[in-house]
């Protein structure tokens, strides 16, 4: 073995580690070689279904974050397009969520520049955590804390939408203030808005029940079930 063989072995090891690192961060390098028309067909159907749901959801999340509707659409589609190349999970949710929208609303208070700045810093932190394999930090947060946070966020969002459901104006932002103003001004409820909101809620729960029923009958109805399932999901997203 010559004196230069050690350098060759080290360079080979470094090259293989670099390739493994790139494949772990950009998984499309591995599966792109075996991609075919059958995969494209499945991805097209899945993308069409998700796209029909993402549009109304993005508009709703933008309203929840007190931002213009186009920002909700940007946040919904850009993350999904980037995740095509860097995604490692088929089940993860990419894009805005109700909790994130609520946090942005509390921080930005309708200021689009401040909301964009928060998004930029959040994205930078996520990129750094991904590059340095810091995902284990999530396990440090205990389950009761996560459950309490999500429950509190759900209650805050739910009661925050109650004045809009009843058509009550002039309600303050904070949770307790919003709850107090809603019940204090309950007599000023706009009945057309309240009836429309209740009808939409009833339809939403009815579509959810029908979706569960069609999932149980999947093997019996085949293609018809898939069409009904897509229709129900689109109806839920629109409502």
Secondary structure, 3 states (H helix, E strand, C coil): CCCCHHHHHHHHHHHHHHHHHHHHHCCHHHHHHHCCHHHHHHHHHHHHHHHHHHHHHHHHHHHHCCCCHHHHHHHHHHHHHHHHHHCCCCCCCCCCCHHHHHHHHHHHCCCHHHHHHHHHHHHHHHHHHHHCCCHHHHHHCCHHHHHHHHHHHHHHHHHHHHHHHHCCCCCCCCHHHHHHHHHHCHHHCCHHHHHHHHHHHHHHHHHHHHHHHHHHCHHHHCHHHHHHHHHHHHHHHHC
